[in-house]
Amino acid sequence: MAKAFTDTNFQNEVLSSDKLTVIDFWAEWCGPCRAIGPVIEELSKEYEGKVNIGKVNVDENPQLSMNYGITSIPAILFIKDGQVVDKLVGAQPKSNFVKKIESHMS
């Protein structure tokens, strides 16, 4: 299952991780966010142990959203070594996520 990243665990879970981290910034009321939710869950199972995959609820963690300049959701950030290396905005097909993950895993 995708992890829940929050203002409190973000430093340890994401910025200090030695793995690529994929973060879905989302909200309960966002239709496109709910549409890609199952895709994020599938990816977290498929890449378990290889890639850190999780979600940030923008309503519950406004500081993280502000820190990363999230203005529209769903926004998916790809973070490696504490830096944003890629980004997807809006509902996307699973193949787009896989392409980005594979390109940043090496």
C-alpha positions in Angstrom: 0.0 0.0 0.0 1.2 3.5 -0.8 2.6 5.3 2.3 1.0 8.5 3.7 3.6 11.2 3.7 3.0 14.1 6.1 4.6 17.3 7.3 6.1 15.2 10.2 7.5 12.1 8.4 8.5 13.7 5.1 12.2 14.4 6.1 12.8 10.8 7.2 10.6 9.0 4.6 11.4 11.0 1.6 14.4 13.4 1.8 16.6 11.0 3.7 15.7 8.0 1.5 18.3 6.5 -0.8 15.5 5.3 -3.2 13.6 7.2 -5.8 10.4 8.5 -4.2 7.1 9.0 -6.1 4.7 11.3 -4.3 1.1 11.9 -5.3 -0.2 15.2 -4.0 -4.0 14.7 -3.8 -7.2 15.6 -2.0 -10.5 13.8 -1.1 -12.6 16.2 -3.1 -10.5 15.9 -6.3 -12.1 13.7 -9.0 -8.9 13.2 -11.1 -7.0 12.4 -7.8 -9.5 9.6 -7.0 -9.1 8.3 -10.6 -5.4 7.8 -10.3 -5.5 6.5 -6.7 -5.7 2.8 -7.8 -2.8 3.4 -10.2 -0.6 4.7 -7.4 -1.6 1.7 -5.3 -0.7 -0.7 -8.1 2.7 0.9 -8.6 3.4 0.8 -4.9 2.9 -3.0 -5.0 4.8 -3.5 -8.3 7.8 -1.5 -7.2 7.8 -2.5 -3.5 11.3 -2.5 -2.0 12.7 -0.7 -5.1 10.8 2.6 -5.1 9.3 4.6 -2.3 5.7 5.4 -3.3 3.3 7.5 -1.3 0.7 10.2 -1.1 0.4 13.6 0.5 -3.1 14.9 1.3 -2.8 18.6 0.5 -5.6 19.6 2.9 -3.9 17.9 5.8 -0.4 18.9 4.9 -0.5 22.4 3.5 3.2 23.1 4.4 4.5 20.4 2.0 2.2 21.7 -0.8 3.6 25.2 -0.3 7.2 24.0 -0.1 6.9 22.3 -3.5 4.7 24.9 -5.1 1.8 22.6 -5.7 -1.0 24.7 -7.3 -3.0 22.0 -9.1 -3.7 18.4 -8.2 -3.1 15.6 -8.8 0.6 16.5 -8.9 3.1 13.7 -8.8 6.7 14.5 -7.9 9.6 12.2 -8.4 12.3 12.9 -5.8 15.8 11.4 -5.7 18.6 12.3 -3.3 16.3 14.9 -1.7 15.8 16.8 -5.1 12.8 16.9 -7.4 13.9 15.2 -10.6 10.6 15.0 -12.4 6.9 15.9 -12.2 3.6 15.0 -13.7 0.4 17.1 -13.3 -3.1 15.9 -13.8 -4.5 12.4 -14.3 -2.2 10.3 -16.4 -2.2 6.8 -17.8 -0.2 4.2 -15.8 2.4 3.9 -18.7 3.5 7.6 -18.1 4.3 6.8 -14.4 6.2 3.6 -15.4 8.3 5.5 -18.0 9.2 8.2 -15.5 10.0 5.7 -12.7 12.1 3.5 -15.0 14.1 6.5 -16.3 15.0 7.6 -12.8 15.7 4.3 -11.2 19.1 3.7 -12.7 
